[in-house]
Amino acid sequence: MPDGTPLLAMRGIGKSFPGVRALAGVRLDVHAGEVHALLGENGAGKSTLCNVLSGAFGSYEGSVELAGEPVALHSPGHARRLGIGMIHQELTLVPDMSVADNILLGAEPRTRLGRVDARRMRDRAATLLADVGLRLDPRQPVRQCRIAEQQLIELAKALSGDLRVLIMDEPTSALADAEVRRLFAVIRTLTARGVAVVYISHRLEELEEIADTVTVLRDGGYVGTRAMAGADRAELIGMMVGRPLGELYPRPASVAADAPVRLRAERLTLTGDTRTGRTALHDVDVHVRAGEIVGLAGLMGAGRTEVLESVYGAHGPRAVTGRVTLDGVPYRPRSPRWAIRHGLAMVAEDRKAQSLVLGNTVRFNASLAALARFRRYGRVDRRAEGRAVDEQVAALRVRTPGTQAVVGTLSGGNQQKVVLAKCLLTRPSVLLLDEPTRGVDVGAKAEIYAICHRLAEQGTAILMVSSELPELLALCDRIVVLCEGRVTAELDRAEATQERILTAAMARGTVLTRTAAGRTEEEVHDR
């Protein structure tokens, strides 16, 4: 753009919903070839602002200029025709359609007779998938893809058009480090072509690497804009939260070596399923002591989620073999309901599809798994249930108009807090966490970390999956690394580093074995 004119200029943007003022007087300038980060707590208005820009909200206050020309954004289709694409935090794919159908939906290549050209469509989809580092059959239904794969399919979909502005709302929330590297390479290719990128993320360390400029929002209002190169992390956090945050990763005392083992899984094996994209597990050993936090690390498709789901009974008793004990007592994972009865609770990877009833209330969702706790003489004690939900909502600082608010109207991070409240109300002795801070702001992360440490101090055993290696390294007493459904390393806090974890995560064909003396040695198998 001439004379430093921004490619995108938003002025005085406002948006209201019934009972909520989501945005008020927000401004944003984004230049061609720039990665412009949006920072703010959950509920600060970041996603609402981007939904205005993508045309999802046809009515809004203020003005938008694209390449110096005023535009009125009234639909996503109109925004796409203007060259504005968006990757949403909550995925917008059609599960029962193929990968190719999703990528080119509404822009299908046609034959001379006007019919969809299936061959050209598959070839085009395969090229776009390769651009984002995915090796998938374009004919495969999206339902069979993992969350991380679906996130990259969303990126391929955005790249299918003639882009001028790309909005990315938490694009790395389900990606492991290797996939994040690939994503950043794609972003740099786009910005080199002059594409402007609006990038929402709660991971300050990745913004320091990829972003040029940062704008901070708080409570629906504009706080300030800084050049990312000269921005101080403490200053940005202060702008975001408007209050002292304290240490992000408080380190508790180490767990005693003789603490009782709450959960032990030995030779855990799960049959794979190509229809659902489920990774097979092969003789996985993992244990968690009372008061211990154990992390599961690995690349996309390594089997981390499958370990949690197998212990939780999500795959039923027939698909899973091995020996599982709870407090030394044999336990057979039958179903999630069976797991809850025996003191297990799980925060699932995909809150929208697996953990929440989006059309129902905060109270309904938070108490759903714990209703047996409030049952008196065959009926639910609604007063006791309401008090317990109110206490959890307050403790987790859920931003909601009230517990009768529909959970689907909350921001993604506040929905995640409701999922955590749902688990804690069951009073678990073993807590399974699958990407517990996905889409959660830095303030909420600190609160979730503090809750995890408090639960551990009370004797709860925590087994968690995270794609953020700094999170695992700071929180966990031990880290178990998986590759292709096998354990390739088990590291305690003192010896764990990002380099050792990544080396083990890419150790194809390597299996961790134990010697009689308890030491470990690696055994390489031909595959």
C-alpha positions as CSV (number, residue, x, y, z in Angstrom):
1,M,0.0,0.0,0.0
2,P,1.3,3.5,-0.8
3,D,2.5,5.9,1.9
4,G,2.2,3.2,4.7
5,T,-1.6,3.1,4.3
6,P,-2.9,-0.1,6.1
7,L,-4.3,-2.8,3.9
8,L,-7.1,-3.2,6.6
9,A,-8.4,-0.4,8.8
10,M,-11.2,-0.9,11.3
11,R,-12.5,2.1,13.2
12,G,-14.9,2.5,16.1
13,I,-16.1,-1.1,15.9
14,G,-18.9,-2.0,18.2
15,K,-21.1,-5.0,18.7
16,S,-23.8,-5.9,21.2
17,F,-25.7,-9.1,22.0
18,P,-28.7,-9.4,24.3
19,G,-27.4,-8.3,27.7
20,V,-23.8,-8.2,26.6
21,R,-21.7,-5.3,25.1
22,A,-19.1,-7.4,23.3
23,L,-17.2,-4.6,21.5
24,A,-17.0,-0.8,22.0
25,G,-14.9,1.6,19.9
26,V,-12.3,-0.9,18.9
27,R,-9.8,0.0,16.2
28,L,-7.3,-2.1,14.2
29,D,-4.8,-1.3,11.5
30,V,-3.1,-4.2,9.6
31,H,-0.5,-3.7,6.8
32,A,0.2,-5.9,3.8
33,G,2.7,-8.6,4.6
34,E,2.3,-8.2,8.4
35,V,1.4,-10.7,11.1
36,H,-0.8,-8.6,13.5
37,A,-1.5,-10.4,16.8
38,L,-4.7,-9.8,18.9
39,L,-4.2,-10.4,22.6
40,G,-6.7,-10.4,25.4
41,E,-8.4,-12.6,28.0
42,N,-11.3,-14.9,27.1
43,G,-14.3,-12.7,26.6
44,A,-12.1,-9.6,25.7
45,G,-13.8,-9.4,22.2
46,K,-11.0,-10.9,20.0
47,S,-13.2,-13.5,18.3
48,T,-16.1,-11.1,18.0
49,L,-13.9,-8.5,16.2
50,C,-12.7,-11.2,13.8
51,N,-16.2,-12.5,13.2
52,V,-17.2,-8.9,12.2
53,L,-14.2,-8.8,9.8
54,S,-15.1,-12.3,8.4
55,G,-18.7,-11.2,7.7
56,A,-20.2,-13.6,10.3
57,F,-21.9,-10.6,12.0
58,G,-23.7,-8.6,9.3
59,S,-24.7,-5.8,11.7
60,Y,-22.0,-3.8,13.6
61,E,-21.1,-0.3,14.5
62,G,-18.1,1.6,13.0
63,S,-16.4,1.4,9.6
64,V,-14.0,-1.0,7.7
65,E,-11.7,-0.1,4.9
66,L,-9.9,-2.6,2.7
67,A,-7.0,-1.2,0.5
68,G,-8.3,2.3,1.3
69,E,-11.8,1.6,0.1
70,P,-14.8,1.5,2.5
71,V,-16.5,-1.9,2.6
72,A,-19.6,-3.1,4.4
73,L,-19.2,-6.8,5.4
74,H,-22.5,-8.5,5.4
75,S,-21.8,-12.2,5.0
76,P,-18.9,-14.7,5.1
77,G,-19.3,-15.3,1.3
78,H,-19.0,-11.5,0.7
79,A,-15.9,-11.4,2.9
80,R,-14.3,-14.3,0.9
81,R,-15.0,-12.6,-2.4
82,L,-13.1,-9.5,-1.0
83,G,-10.2,-11.8,-0.2
84,I,-10.8,-12.2,3.6
85,G,-10.5,-15.7,5.0
86,M,-10.8,-17.0,8.5
87,I,-9.8,-20.1,10.4
88,H,-12.1,-20.3,13.4
89,Q,-11.2,-21.5,16.9
90,E,-14.2,-23.7,16.8
91,L,-13.8,-25.7,13.6
92,T,-16.4,-25.1,10.9
93,L,-15.9,-28.3,8.9
94,V,-18.8,-30.6,7.8
95,P,-17.9,-33.9,9.5
96,D,-19.7,-36.3,7.1
97,M,-18.2,-34.7,3.9
98,S,-14.8,-35.6,2.5
99,V,-11.7,-33.6,3.1
100,A,-11.7,-32.4,-0.5
101,D,-15.4,-31.4,-0.3
102,N,-14.7,-29.3,2.8
103,I,-11.6,-27.6,1.4
104,L,-13.3,-26.6,-1.8
105,L,-16.9,-26.2,-0.5
106,G,-18.6,-23.5,-2.7
107,A,-15.6,-23.3,-5.1
108,E,-15.7,-26.7,-6.7
109,P,-14.1,-27.0,-10.1
110,R,-16.5,-27.7,-12.9
111,T,-16.5,-29.6,-16.2
112,R,-17.6,-28.0,-19.4
113,L,-21.1,-29.4,-18.7
114,G,-21.3,-27.7,-15.3
115,R,-20.8,-30.8,-13.2
116,V,-18.3,-31.1,-10.4
117,D,-14.9,-32.2,-11.7
118,A,-14.1,-34.8,-9.0
119,R,-10.6,-35.6,-10.3
120,R,-9.5,-31.9,-10.5
121,M,-11.1,-31.4,-7.0
122,R,-9.1,-34.3,-5.5
123,D,-5.9,-33.1,-7.1
124,R,-6.4,-29.5,-6.0
125,A,-7.2,-30.6,-2.4
126,A,-4.1,-32.9,-2.4
127,T,-1.9,-29.9,-3.4
128,L,-3.4,-27.7,-0.6
129,L,-3.0,-30.5,2.0
130,A,0.7,-30.9,1.0
131,D,1.2,-27.1,1.4
132,V,0.2,-27.4,5.1
133,G,2.1,-30.6,5.6
134,L,-0.7,-33.1,5.7
135,R,-0.7,-36.5,4.0
136,L,-4.4,-37.5,3.9
137,D,-6.6,-39.1,1.3
138,P,-8.8,-36.2,0.0
139,R,-11.7,-38.7,-0.2
140,Q,-11.5,-39.5,3.5
141,P,-14.4,-38.2,5.6
142,V,-13.4,-35.3,8.0
143,R,-15.1,-37.2,10.8
144,Q,-12.2,-39.7,10.7
145,C,-9.5,-37.0,11.2
146,R,-8.0,-36.0,14.5
147,I,-8.6,-32.5,15.8
148,A,-5.1,-31.4,14.9
149,E,-5.6,-32.7,11.4
150,Q,-8.9,-30.9,11.1
151,Q,-7.2,-27.6,12.2
152,L,-4.7,-28.0,9.3
153,I,-7.6,-28.8,6.9
154,E,-9.2,-25.5,7.9
155,L,-5.9,-23.8,6.9
156,A,-5.9,-25.6,3.6
157,K,-9.5,-24.5,3.1
158,A,-8.5,-20.8,3.7
159,L,-5.6,-21.1,1.3
160,S,-7.9,-22.3,-1.5
161,G,-9.1,-18.8,-2.3
162,D,-7.4,-15.5,-3.5
163,L,-6.3,-14.2,0.0
164,R,-5.6,-10.6,0.9
165,V,-6.4,-10.9,4.7
166,L,-6.2,-14.2,6.7
167,I,-7.7,-14.3,10.2
168,M,-6.4,-17.1,12.4
169,D,-8.2,-17.7,15.7
170,E,-6.0,-20.0,18.0
171,P,-4.6,-21.9,15.0
172,T,-2.0,-23.8,17.1
173,S,-4.3,-24.8,20.0
174,A,-4.3,-28.5,18.9
175,L,-0.9,-28.7,17.2
176,A,2.3,-30.3,18.5
177,D,5.6,-28.5,18.0
178,A,6.4,-30.1,14.6
179,E,3.0,-29.0,13.2
180,V,3.5,-25.5,14.6
181,R,6.8,-25.2,12.7
182,R,5.0,-26.1,9.5
183,L,2.2,-23.6,10.1
184,F,4.7,-20.8,10.7
185,A,6.5,-21.7,7.5
186,V,3.1,-21.4,5.6
187,I,2.4,-18.0,7.3
188,R,5.8,-16.7,6.3
189,T,5.2,-17.7,2.7
190,L,1.8,-15.9,2.8
191,T,3.2,-12.7,4.2
192,A,6.0,-12.7,1.7
193,R,3.3,-12.6,-1.0
194,G,1.7,-9.5,0.8
195,V,-1.1,-11.3,2.6
196,A,-2.0,-9.6,5.9
197,V,-2.5,-12.0,8.8
198,V,-4.6,-11.3,11.9
199,Y,-3.4,-13.8,14.5
200,I,-5.2,-14.6,17.8
201,S,-3.2,-16.7,20.3
202,H,-2.7,-16.9,24.0
203,R,0.8,-18.3,23.6
204,L,3.1,-15.3,24.1
205,E,6.2,-17.3,23.3
206,E,4.9,-18.1,19.8
207,L,3.8,-14.5,19.2
208,E,7.3,-13.3,20.0
209,E,8.5,-15.6,17.1
210,I,5.8,-15.0,14.4
211,A,4.1,-11.6,15.1
212,D,5.2,-8.2,13.9
213,T,2.7,-6.1,15.8
214,V,0.3,-6.7,18.7
215,T,-3.0,-5.1,19.7
216,V,-4.5,-5.7,23.1
217,L,-8.2,-5.8,23.9
218,R,-9.8,-5.9,27.4
219,D,-13.5,-6.2,28.2
220,G,-14.5,-5.4,24.7
221,G,-12.4,-2.2,24.4
222,Y,-9.1,-1.2,22.8
223,V,-6.2,-1.0,25.2
224,G,-3.2,-0.4,22.9
225,T,-0.9,-1.4,20.0
226,R,2.8,-2.2,20.3
227,A,5.6,-3.4,17.9
228,M,6.1,-7.0,19.0
229,A,9.9,-6.7,18.7
230,G,10.1,-4.2,21.5
231,A,7.1,-5.4,23.6
232,D,7.8,-6.5,27.2
233,R,5.9,-9.7,28.1
234,A,5.1,-8.4,31.6
235,E,3.7,-5.2,30.1
236,L,1.5,-7.2,27.6
237,I,0.1,-9.4,30.4
238,G,-0.6,-6.3,32.5
239,M,-2.5,-4.7,29.6
240,M,-4.5,-7.9,29.0
241,V,-5.6,-8.8,32.6
242,G,-5.5,-5.3,34.3
243,R,-4.3,-7.0,37.5
244,P,-1.2,-8.6,39.0
245,L,-0.9,-12.1,37.8
246,G,1.9,-13.6,39.8
247,E,4.1,-16.5,38.7
248,L,2.6,-18.4,35.8
249,Y,4.1,-21.8,36.7
250,P,4.4,-22.1,40.5
251,R,6.6,-25.2,41.2
252,P,5.4,-27.3,44.0
253,A,7.5,-29.7,46.1
254,S,8.4,-33.0,44.5
255,V,6.2,-35.9,45.1
256,A,7.5,-38.5,47.5
257,A,8.8,-41.6,45.8
258,D,6.9,-43.8,48.2
259,A,3.5,-42.1,47.6
260,P,0.9,-44.7,46.7
261,V,0.1,-45.4,43.1
262,R,-3.4,-44.2,42.3
263,L,-3.5,-45.3,38.6
264,R,-1.4,-47.9,36.9
265,A,-1.8,-49.2,33.3
266,E,0.4,-52.1,32.2
267,R,0.8,-53.4,28.7
268,L,-2.1,-51.2,27.6
269,T,-3.1,-52.1,24.1
270,L,-5.7,-50.6,21.8
271,T,-6.7,-51.7,18.4
272,G,-6.5,-49.0,15.7
273,D,-9.4,-47.9,13.6
274,T,-8.9,-46.3,10.2
275,R,-12.5,-45.3,10.0
276,T,-12.2,-42.9,13.0
277,G,-8.5,-42.2,12.7
278,R,-7.9,-43.9,16.0
279,T,-4.2,-44.6,16.7
280,A,-3.3,-48.1,17.9
281,L,-1.5,-48.5,21.3
282,H,1.1,-51.2,21.8
283,D,2.0,-52.3,25.4
284,V,1.9,-48.9,26.9
285,D,3.0,-48.7,30.6
286,V,2.1,-45.6,32.6
287,H,1.5,-44.9,36.3
288,V,0.6,-41.9,38.4
289,R,1.1,-41.6,42.2
290,A,-1.1,-39.7,44.6
291,G,-0.2,-36.0,44.3
292,E,1.7,-36.4,41.1
293,I,1.3,-34.7,37.7
294,V,2.4,-36.9,34.8
295,G,2.5,-35.6,31.3
296,L,2.0,-37.4,28.0
297,A,4.0,-35.9,25.1
298,G,4.3,-36.8,21.4
299,L,3.5,-35.6,17.9
300,M,0.1,-35.6,16.3
301,G,-1.2,-39.2,16.0
302,A,1.3,-40.5,18.6
303,G,-1.5,-42.0,20.8
304,R,-1.6,-39.5,23.6
305,T,-5.4,-39.0,23.5
306,E,-5.9,-42.7,23.0
307,V,-4.2,-43.5,26.3
308,L,-6.5,-41.2,28.3
309,E,-9.6,-42.5,26.4
310,S,-8.6,-46.1,26.9
311,V,-8.3,-45.7,30.7
312,Y,-11.5,-43.7,30.8
313,G,-13.4,-46.5,29.0
314,A,-14.3,-44.4,25.9
315,H,-13.5,-47.3,23.6
316,G,-15.3,-49.9,25.6
317,P,-13.9,-53.1,27.1
318,R,-13.4,-55.1,23.8
319,A,-11.0,-52.8,22.0
320,V,-8.7,-52.4,25.1
321,T,-6.5,-55.0,26.7
322,G,-3.9,-54.8,29.4
323,R,-4.0,-54.5,33.2
324,V,-5.3,-51.4,34.9
325,T,-5.5,-50.8,38.6
326,L,-6.9,-48.0,40.8
327,D,-5.3,-47.8,44.2
328,G,-4.0,-51.3,43.7
329,V,-7.4,-52.7,42.9
330,P,-7.9,-54.3,39.4
331,Y,-10.1,-52.0,37.3
332,R,-11.6,-52.7,33.9
333,P,-12.4,-49.7,31.8
334,R,-15.9,-50.3,30.6
335,S,-17.4,-46.9,29.9
336,P,-17.1,-43.2,31.0
337,R,-20.0,-43.6,33.4
338,W,-18.2,-46.6,35.0
339,A,-15.0,-44.5,35.2
340,I,-16.8,-41.6,36.9
341,R,-18.2,-44.0,39.5
342,H,-14.7,-45.2,40.3
343,G,-13.2,-41.7,40.8
344,L,-11.9,-40.8,37.3
345,A,-12.8,-37.6,35.4
346,M,-11.7,-36.5,32.0
347,V,-11.4,-33.1,30.3
348,A,-11.7,-34.1,26.6
349,E,-9.7,-32.6,23.7
350,D,-12.7,-31.3,21.8
351,R,-15.0,-29.6,24.3
352,K,-17.7,-28.7,21.7
353,A,-18.2,-32.3,20.5
354,Q,-17.2,-34.3,23.5
355,S,-17.8,-32.4,26.7
356,L,-20.6,-29.8,26.4
357,V,-24.2,-29.6,25.5
358,L,-23.9,-26.2,23.9
359,G,-27.6,-25.4,23.7
360,N,-28.0,-25.9,27.5
361,T,-27.1,-23.8,30.5
362,V,-23.8,-23.5,32.4
363,R,-25.5,-25.1,35.5
364,F,-26.8,-28.0,33.4
365,N,-23.4,-28.7,31.9
366,A,-21.4,-28.2,35.1
367,S,-23.5,-30.6,37.2
368,L,-24.3,-33.2,34.5
369,A,-21.6,-35.8,35.5
370,A,-22.1,-35.3,39.2
371,L,-25.9,-35.6,39.6
372,A,-25.5,-38.8,41.6
373,R,-23.7,-36.7,44.3
374,F,-26.8,-34.5,44.7
375,R,-29.4,-37.2,44.6
376,R,-31.6,-37.5,47.7
377,Y,-34.3,-40.2,48.0
378,G,-34.3,-40.7,44.3
379,R,-34.5,-37.0,43.4
380,V,-31.9,-34.3,42.7
381,D,-31.4,-31.8,45.5
382,R,-31.5,-28.7,43.3
383,R,-30.5,-26.3,46.0
384,A,-27.3,-28.3,46.8
385,E,-26.6,-28.7,43.1
386,G,-27.0,-24.9,42.6
387,R,-24.7,-24.1,45.5
388,A,-22.0,-26.4,44.3
389,V,-22.1,-25.1,40.7
390,D,-22.0,-21.5,42.0
391,E,-18.9,-22.3,44.0
392,Q,-17.1,-23.9,41.1
393,V,-18.0,-21.1,38.7
394,A,-16.7,-18.5,41.2
395,A,-13.5,-20.6,41.9
396,L,-12.7,-20.9,38.2
397,R,-13.6,-17.3,37.5
398,V,-16.0,-18.3,34.7
399,R,-17.1,-15.1,32.9
400,T,-20.9,-15.6,32.5
401,P,-24.0,-13.5,33.1
402,G,-25.1,-16.4,35.4
403,T,-25.3,-20.1,35.7
404,Q,-28.6,-20.1,33.6
405,A,-26.7,-18.6,30.6
406,V,-26.5,-20.9,27.6
407,V,-23.0,-22.3,27.6
408,G,-22.7,-22.0,23.8
409,T,-22.8,-18.2,24.1
410,L,-19.6,-18.1,26.3
411,S,-16.2,-17.6,24.8
412,G,-14.1,-20.7,24.1
413,G,-11.9,-20.3,27.2
414,N,-14.9,-19.9,29.5
415,Q,-16.5,-23.0,28.0
416,Q,-13.3,-24.8,28.9
417,K,-13.6,-23.7,32.5
418,V,-17.2,-25.1,32.6
419,V,-15.8,-28.4,31.4
420,L,-13.2,-28.3,34.2
421,A,-16.0,-27.5,36.7
422,K,-17.9,-30.4,35.4
423,C,-15.0,-32.7,36.2
424,L,-14.2,-31.2,39.6
425,L,-17.8,-31.6,40.8
426,T,-17.4,-35.4,40.6
427,R,-14.6,-35.1,43.2
428,P,-12.1,-37.3,41.2
429,S,-9.1,-39.1,42.7
430,V,-7.7,-39.4,39.2
431,L,-8.0,-36.5,36.7
432,L,-7.3,-37.0,33.0
433,L,-6.6,-33.8,31.1
434,D,-6.4,-33.7,27.3
435,E,-5.2,-30.2,26.2
436,P,-6.7,-28.5,29.3
437,T,-5.5,-25.0,28.4
438,R,-6.5,-25.2,24.7
439,G,-7.9,-21.8,23.7
440,V,-7.4,-20.4,27.2
441,D,-5.9,-17.0,27.9
442,V,-2.8,-16.4,30.1
443,G,-4.8,-15.4,33.1
444,A,-7.0,-18.4,33.0
445,K,-4.0,-20.6,32.4
446,A,-2.4,-19.4,35.6
447,E,-5.7,-20.2,37.4
448,I,-5.9,-23.7,35.9
449,Y,-2.3,-24.4,36.8
450,A,-2.9,-23.3,40.4
451,I,-6.0,-25.6,40.5
452,C,-3.9,-28.5,39.3
453,H,-1.3,-27.9,41.9
454,R,-3.9,-27.6,44.6
455,L,-5.6,-30.8,43.6
456,A,-2.2,-32.6,43.5
457,E,-1.5,-31.3,47.0
458,Q,-4.8,-32.9,48.1
459,G,-3.7,-36.2,46.7
460,T,-5.3,-36.2,43.3
461,A,-3.4,-38.0,40.6
462,I,-3.3,-36.1,37.3
463,L,-2.4,-37.5,33.9
464,M,-2.3,-34.8,31.2
465,V,-1.8,-34.4,27.5
466,S,-0.4,-31.0,26.2
467,S,1.1,-29.9,22.9
468,E,2.8,-27.1,24.7
469,L,6.2,-28.4,25.8
470,P,6.9,-25.5,28.2
471,E,3.7,-26.3,30.0
472,L,4.6,-30.0,30.4
473,L,8.1,-29.2,31.5
474,A,6.9,-26.7,34.1
475,L,3.9,-28.6,35.5
476,C,4.8,-32.3,35.4
477,D,6.8,-34.4,37.8
478,R,7.4,-37.0,35.0
479,I,6.8,-37.0,31.3
480,V,6.1,-40.1,29.2
481,V,6.8,-39.7,25.5
482,L,4.9,-41.6,22.8
483,C,5.6,-42.3,19.2
484,E,3.2,-44.3,17.0
485,G,1.4,-45.8,20.0
486,R,4.5,-46.9,21.8
487,V,6.4,-45.4,24.8
488,T,9.8,-44.2,23.7
489,A,10.9,-42.3,26.8
490,E,10.1,-41.7,30.4
491,L,11.8,-38.6,31.9
492,D,11.6,-37.1,35.3
493,R,11.5,-33.4,35.9
494,A,15.3,-33.1,36.4
495,E,16.3,-34.7,33.1
496,A,13.4,-33.6,30.8
497,T,14.2,-31.0,28.1
498,Q,12.5,-30.0,24.9
499,E,15.2,-31.5,22.9
500,R,15.0,-34.9,24.6
501,I,11.2,-35.0,24.4
502,L,11.3,-34.1,20.7
503,T,14.0,-36.7,20.0
504,A,11.9,-39.4,21.7
505,A,8.7,-38.2,20.0
506,M,10.3,-38.8,16.6
507,A,12.0,-42.1,17.5
508,R,10.1,-44.2,15.0
509,G,10.5,-48.0,15.7
510,T,12.1,-47.4,19.1
511,V,10.5,-49.0,22.1
512,L,11.4,-48.2,25.8
513,T,12.2,-51.4,27.7
514,R,13.1,-51.9,31.3
515,T,16.1,-53.9,32.6
516,A,15.8,-56.1,35.7
517,A,17.6,-53.4,37.7
518,G,14.9,-50.9,36.8
519,R,17.1,-48.9,34.4
520,T,15.8,-48.3,30.9
521,E,17.3,-49.1,27.6
522,E,16.1,-48.6,24.0
523,E,15.4,-51.5,21.7
524,V,15.0,-50.8,18.0
525,H,12.6,-52.8,16.0
526,D,12.3,-53.2,12.3
527,R,8.9,-51.8,11.1
